[in-house]
Amino acid sequence: MVYRFANCRLDPARHLLLRDGEPVHVEPQVFALLQVLAERAGQLITKDELVETVWRGLAISDATISARISAARKAIGDTGRAQAILKTVHGCGFRLVAPVSTDQAGGPDEAQSRPASAKAPRHVLRFAQSADGSRIAHAQSGEGPPLLRLGHWLSNVELDWHCPVWQPLLTALGARHRLVRYDQRGTGLSSRELHAATGAGITPFVEDLLSVADANGLTRFPIFAASQAVPVAIGFAAQFPERVSGLILYGGYSKGRALRPPAPGQMDEATVLSLIRAGWGQPRSAFMTAFSSLFMPDATPEQLASFITMQVETIAPDKAAELRQIVDRFDVADLLGTIRAPTLVFHALDDAIHPVSEGRQLACGIPGARFVPLRSRNHVPLPQEPAWHLMLDEIDGFLSELEAGGPKPAPELDSPASEG
């Protein structure tokens, strides 16, 4: 169900808040608070009820509730003085006083009806040159401390803004950061040729990351990496430890699929490559439906359709199979113990692409890394899942700690001279 009130549209299925047709980023707890108020529009909701529904009964201070109410008012264009939309009943609770109407999720919305230039957040698109001459497309948006999101094989720095799969994640990551992101070589707007990377291991991909960091003037920065971008991030952090302030790793691995024994029930490489070659970007293909469902079995029809459309816009079928073969042979297992950056590892418990054991291996191998299992079966994070809120809360806390001077990096390895 989608809720409309004042000039706002709240879509829980997409974890999307629009005001005047423009996306507004809100923290997961603030979004949950607005959803509860919208569901019970006109009714008085006590603090105890908010604690029970939004914070699941945890011990929460009045100051925390007040801060979230204030953030909710700001997000919907209200103020504590006006209280034209969200009213505080002192000593009792809160009430959404603006009239609320509802419609079914998945229908047309203001953001889709507006021209792309009007609805997309502003970003600056540029190109960097990697060490072997490959062109790497990169973009930056937002303000604040830097955050670099690594490229992966299903992204396009221009089209991601309009994709219901990636747009919520970009909005969340860029809410209070200068978000820098790029297209992996072979994909999106970057050079589509992969011959220079064939047989070269992870090195060209690390060099691509370096070229983007240098082009954006990033000297020391945190990294967000997902799936096959995770070993690239580890390779970069091992080679340039002075430049990485922290690692956020989602759904990744240290040894590619081709280099590790298959997990029970996991498709082998030949089957995955056959699915790619047979139905890449074909909406009516049974092969592509099966392939896409492996990545995000709980996707909405809109998300699934967008995911399939993005495939054609991102990379050609033969190149997709070629790139898959390259990244399935990444191996950074021997580098894990050398990483000194504070690290946060996420992995879906029922991920069908890379098993959760790979996430545990990363967290076990990287000194001091923290592991956060997500109750999900989606390799691609989806905003309608409860796990999404947990992930964003953890990321916000982790980045806040980094910017405040912690968490502390892992200690240096003892030198032979200091042993004994």
PyMOL commands that set and color helices and strands:
alter all, ss='L'
color gray80, all
select helices_A, chain A and resi 12-14+28-39+47-54+62-76+110-113+116-119+159-162+167-173+203-215+229-239+241-243+257-259+269-279+286-295+301-314+317-327+333-338+356-365+386-403+416-418
alter helices_A, ss='H'
color red, helices_A
select strands_A, chain A and resi 2-5+8-11+16-19+22-23+45-46+86-89+93-96+100-103+124-129+135-141+146-149+178-182+221-226+244-250+343-348+370-374
alter strands_A, ss='S'
color yellow, strands_A
deselect
rebuild
show_as cartoon
